[in-house]
């Protein structure tokens, strides 16, 4: 037998079981690059050494590749120093994590720091990202860890505490007091997660929000703000949601340009509170905002030293007014709507909410991919290929209220790992999605919809924009029924991985991916049929059927995509040639088929030694009425056996020759599915 490796499907199944058992949840995060914080820390304590991370070294590659590359003036003279070398008595968190702990350095990651600042307002959320029990005191070993949500699962990131320093100061984020280091270490862990520090330059606050909570973000254009936006903001803050705002730029010269009243264009701020105060006899709405620079504050009405505070009750003024240049300031809600362009609110998912909270999101999440030639069809502007995009069926069950037909839900499409690809010259793709209502006869089939459907049916809803952000999300109200969501890039043949999430405030939706139909499977079937017939005219076969092709794809699909690439196809073809040679060698009477006796010897030659019971089952399953086995069934049998052995080996993690499966796990295992769904007359019930 050849060495046994996990097939893509078996590995995918093992991964799914791990996640069903809780892996990837915040309390049991996936370990990035396999690094375990507790064991590494224990090793360092035993050897009395400080941890040095070999997977994120103190080298130019960890800083960046262009503006922070090896030849950049920004990185010239940078040294990596531990907090214990920077100051006398470093603290991890001192007097609690506060917004003033986060001051921006020489990196354009204000979007990230605005998100961190909002995180400090909720201790429960903060400590999901920044685990308890870390310090520079007893047990210090130069190692720290942080947890981030990444595309459907929580990831634990281990780092050493060597930080980039230039001219005696931290190069990037730092605390206002200078001796507190949790925010700098958090930034380093996030840089490691994304490949380097420079990968964090530029972005949307919602990205940081979601990676700290696993929540879903909604955007509001403030020039078109709903009438109840102030109460929306207030309720969001009460629920622990994270909020950010920014001012659009109109040209490259606007980037981080400071306005007359000291607001910064193209810069990410966090919204940290709202209040209503009595001002000259009238109720006035106020918003509190933080600049992650730690300085440069609004100088208009309600700013730190403005006269408006003189006309507010002294106790209220004492509670709200802050005269220090700490980057945080109040402004009126009307000025907020006029001066800022966009508000982002990150709503928390059920796992992040407190147990007593009534309103929790019901969520569905699926991973997907766009691949050239098979699933990258582009948007509806390209009708010839739009239909080949991945498709997901969503069933909306319960209207929002009695007597109504509409169901509210939110769709969020997120592209994966794009920051890591910046080093290769790639960036965000332009993405979006469309939603189609499907009739009952179509929905029952569960089959990938073809081109004709999209040519004759208009979409029921769609994302507001196709845009080159990490995530596109929109809220919809549609009548109860079944719908197909088609996520896509704007242009065809753009490759990317994605996560599609659907949220509703009621447990009212059900989402499943439709069976994909790939041209490659038809190509495989036709090609193998043609070659096998041309190779040996004495073979009695009509070529490989769909069942055989599916078995072969399942065996060779090493990446779990459900399709074969050229390399995978080449390896498969070499296997088929080997099977053909075994078939020829053991077809002693040259009948073009296998007798049961010839079949047994051929299976042994292929490396399978089976007991009598298994061999009897194979004869029942794969022979024709005259008990002969043609080449098609012979190859299918060998492929199934090899897949079964590999799947078993993958799932037998303790190598004791036994595995324990629940009914649900059995139903997910491809080998059992194929056995149960084919030739039912031979399967005992």
C-alpha angles and dihedrals in degrees: 000000000000119000112283119242129174113265116229090252095047092048089048090051093049089050091050092051091051089053092046086055090055104271110145095031117118093257091050106031125183110256110240110236088353094286113150113204098205097048094045091048091048091051091052092048092049093050093038092232132130116245118259113191111224091189095058103029129189092258140115091264090066091054099050152279109251123012088016094033126127094272096045120117088222091066097039110118095011115154128189112230136172119236088247087062094045100054139008100247111018119191128204095207119357120196090345130307110294137178091253089064089075117073120157122244133188095315129090095232099117087131090062095044092050087056092048090050090055090048091062090065092069117050093192092056093041094056093049085065099031107041118217123252101049122129148131090250129080114000093018110162103162092261131113136168139206135186128228134180110240122184097317104335141064117248126200112218120199121202139169116237098244105127130191111257130184126184089356095303134098108267095216136022117357140166122259091239093049099222100078117087112176093101094049091049091046090053090050092052090050090049090053090050090054098040103257144356095267090059087070094061112116126003149124123287089230089068091060091042092056095044089054096047113014085235131138124250130220123194128214123197101219094210086064097035118161115248093248097048094119091057090043089056092046093051091046092054091048090053091052094252118158119238134196136173139191144179117240120239121225097197139010088261089064094063106121090345111157117232125222090267094046102260116140120230119223089015128125119237129179124228108223107172147355128212140176116217134180107249119179090337097311132097110250124194117225133188125202115216134183129211109208090215085078089229141045104081136188111272099194130094115332093015118142097279101025122132093238090082090062089069096052126092110274095237091051091046091050091051098047112024117092118181099187124106094242099132094257123110145155126239134173117269090238091055089046091056091046099044103037126062107200141024124199121198120189111206115206123239123232095267091058096048125091116259094247096055113109102203112068129162121249105217141191124188132189132178118222144161143213114221129181113257096010118042106004101094102150126224130314090281085079104057094170092065107017092094094062092067116107112276130207127194117219122191115203110199115167125048117226093253140001114283094024129099101202125100121201119221140152127226121202123186115192128183116217136233097352096140090059089056094057090089086062092052095259127123140171118328120225105255142177142139144230130214124214130189112230129209120238096253090054096044093052093060094059089205127140107268117244134224096271093061092058093044091056102035128066120217119260092212141347142188111285092239143009100230140164096244125121090247137025116194136173137175118230141185114206134160116267111274143086124309138179119225114204113192116195148159115250094247126039124252094034111137123216143130119240146184120221117201130184120195132188133170089228126054087248109122137072122194129194133165115245117238108271120230112207125194086217092070090055089046090050092049095048094042096049091044092052096044095045093050093046093046098057120013091189093066112107102219140118089214128264117321127213091268092055092047092050090051092051093047090050091052097048100034094108096167096049092239095128090238139079126243122205093267092049090047092051091053090048092051091053088054092050090051089052091049089049091054091050089049092051093046094052100037087095097173092045091232093143089242137072125249116212090257092051090045093056093052092045092053091051090050088053089055101260116126106186132181121241095262094054092045091052090053091050092051090050092047104043108029129094123232091280089053092250124135119218124208094261092056092041092058092042090053093050092046091050092048092049092047091049093050092048093046092049091048091051093050095042092081095167093046094228095131094251134092130187117217132185119219089255091053092048090053090054096049109101094213092057092042092056092046093051096045101049134071095354092186088072097046119089113229 
